[in-house]
Amino acid sequence: MKYRKKQQAAVISQKELVSGIYDLQLSVPDIAAQARAGQFVSLYCADKSRLLPRPVSLAGIGREEGTIRLIYRVSGAGTEEFSRLQPGDTLELLGPLGNGFPVETITGSREETGTRVFLIGGGIGIPPLLETAKALKDSVGVTGCTDGTGRIQITAVLGYRDSSTFLSREFNTVCDHVLIASEDGSIGTKGTVLDALREAGEISERPGRKNTVWFACGPTPMLRALKTCAEENGISCWLSLEERMACGVGACLACVCRTADTDEHSQVKNRRICKDGPVFRAEEIEL
Amino acid sequence: MSTGVIGRPDEQLEVILPEMKKMKTENSEMQEADLRVTIAGVELANPVMTASGTFGSGMEYSEFVDLNRLGAVVTKGVADVPWEGNATPRVAEVYGGMLNAIGLQNPGIDTFLKRDLPFLKKFDTKVIVNVCGHTEEEYLRVVEKLRDQPVDMLEINISCPNVKEGGIAFGLVPRGVENITKKIKAAAAQPVIMKLSPNVTDIAEIARAAEAGGADALSLINTLTGMKIDVQRRTFVLANKTGGMSGPAIHPVAVRMVWQCAQAVSIPLIGMGGIRSTEDALEFMLAGASAVAVGTANFIQPDITAEIVDGMRSYVQEQGLANIREIIGTVH
């Protein structure tokens, strides 16, 4: 039996995209070969006084090159340590972990009239959706208009604090449409991703949204609002959640979320974000 | 072994063969090193266990480490019915350690017996079930249900700091410890290990009370109660406000307590608290522990337990010992 092991990744490059948000390219073939969009890796600090691994979602997977791309925000001493990594440095990590977005489920069961997938990201929740967009596109082979062709139309809905946007140009190259919102209104729709969706006519009392799918990642208030909206509009919605983790593999039960029904594994209304998630159907969880 | 050896094939062979021979000899010596220890009549292949609550029931970590290589797997606390645990955040990192306030979330004894125990029984390792409860009756219901089960030992958690009366009410005063130990001993079919709280004035007094109650062995220490405050948000980091501290920072406290208890009681001790290396584990044994449990370090390195088993083998050889048992309690 082959056991999963921590990997040593080599840093290929790192750059700061906007203030405090870093884009790290790593060479780690074993992880790149297995990883799926929406999964994450656990990064270990070199400073051993910081014990716990930091979970970071995969913003890109280069299966042929054996690389992964991580985009993270510096939010403490651990991520600050990572931000100082230079090409040639190494980094310990474990992964891929978690379930990922159900890309094949969506592309495999798409409506004959076409399926419209909205990738909705807020702040540092945006990066995993970039790989998800690419995976959707690869999985279908082609994107385009929806009418009667059974094709998948991908729209990214990206929410930022202000005009310091990141990744939006890359989304433009893989998605059919990109909608942008900023809290201060300096770019795109003023407000949140919900305001952008509303402005685009995607949130209304119109029924017949069964060919629409939402994949979302971002702050909890955003996910909560999307969950309510999706339920009201009859939209299939998946949410990628975040919580403080310790083991990252489903053993310690630190990172649980509340579920609507009793969970098979836990026997209570709790599921493990690291192991059963981080992606859940909106209706199965409570936020 | 280098694949860059230059020369004719037979010359390469001459280089490679002695090396292979050496490796083989080293391996067989490694296997011969006697790491067996006995606790309450139960012989473990080696002294390395997992600490309750850090390893689930072994299923998740079985992808990362060969459970057959462990002396024992100690399960996460099991109660008579499923427990939901605390609100999140349930963990926080602190310098050299972590705080947790999981609140003993567990699926309950019935699911444990149906799903988790059969899984563990597939491996050649001892199974120690950690038992938790809010009341005496709840503990006893679990212990009763385990009577006819293929379980090697019970570890009774009378020391969880994160659950109101989740054991700690029984674990803080000597009289309470002695009483609950007696009742569990009367009901249990397997040897009983009492897991002690370090959050007491005199750990030796508690250890003596457990021994007087008939405990077959003691596990120590559980986590130290701690707190972390978020200065930006000006509130507690943990939803539970307080949590149990574990990790390398508590190791010297745990070694001291094991040493103190070793002087106070004659039943075997299982040392735990902050082990993240072979050296850390050996300190516990020298202080008087017959076995050790690795907890938080599993989160840092999923195969750390197997690495410590290997490290102990090397230590037995390097020190010229007949077996690992020779060192138990030799520092006093």
Boltz contact constraints between the chains, C-beta under 6 A:
constraints:
  - contact:
      token1: [A, 3]
      token2: [B, 64]
      max_distance: 6.0
  - contact:
      token1: [A, 4]
      token2: [B, 63]
      max_distance: 6.0
  - contact:
      token1: [A, 4]
      token2: [B, 64]
      max_distance: 6.0
  - contact:
      token1: [A, 49]
      token2: [B, 95]
      max_distance: 6.0
  - contact:
      token1: [A, 49]
      token2: [B, 96]
      max_distance: 6.0
  - contact:
      token1: [A, 51]
      token2: [B, 98]
      max_distance: 6.0
  - contact:
      token1: [A, 51]
      token2: [B, 247]
      max_distance: 6.0
  - contact:
      token1: [A, 51]
      token2: [B, 300]
      max_distance: 6.0
  - contact:
      token1: [A, 52]
      token2: [B, 93]
      max_distance: 6.0
  - contact:
      token1: [A, 243]
      token2: [B, 88]
      max_distance: 6.0
  - contact:
      token1: [A, 244]
      token2: [B, 89]
      max_distance: 6.0
  - contact:
      token1: [A, 244]
      token2: [B, 91]
      max_distance: 6.0
  - contact:
      token1: [A, 246]
      token2: [B, 91]
      max_distance: 6.0
  - contact:
      token1: [A, 246]
      token2: [B, 299]
      max_distance: 6.0
  - contact:
      token1: [A, 247]
      token2: [B, 299]
      max_distance: 6.0
  - contact:
      token1: [A, 249]
      token2: [B, 60]
      max_distance: 6.0
  - contact:
      token1: [A, 250]
      token2: [B, 60]
      max_distance: 6.0
  - contact:
      token1: [A, 251]
      token2: [B, 55]
      max_distance: 6.0
  - contact:
      token1: [A, 251]
      token2: [B, 56]
      max_distance: 6.0
  - contact:
      token1: [A, 251]
      token2: [B, 60]
      max_distance: 6.0
  - contact:
      token1: [A, 251]
      token2: [B, 61]
      max_distance: 6.0
  - contact:
      token1: [A, 253]
      token2: [B, 102]
      max_distance: 6.0
  - contact:
      token1: [A, 253]
      token2: [B, 105]
      max_distance: 6.0
  - contact:
      token1: [A, 254]
      token2: [B, 90]
      max_distance: 6.0
  - contact:
      token1: [A, 254]
      token2: [B, 91]
      max_distance: 6.0
  - contact:
      token1: [A, 266]
      token2: [B, 107]
      max_distance: 6.0
  - contact:
      token1: [A, 267]
      token2: [B, 82]
      max_distance: 6.0
  - contact:
      token1: [A, 267]
      token2: [B, 107]
      max_distance: 6.0
  - contact:
      token1: [A, 267]
      token2: [B, 108]
      max_distance: 6.0
  - contact:
      token1: [A, 267]
      token2: [B, 111]
      max_distance: 6.0
  - contact:
      token1: [A, 268]
      token2: [B, 82]
      max_distance: 6.0
  - contact:
      token1: [A, 268]
      token2: [B, 84]
      max_distance: 6.0
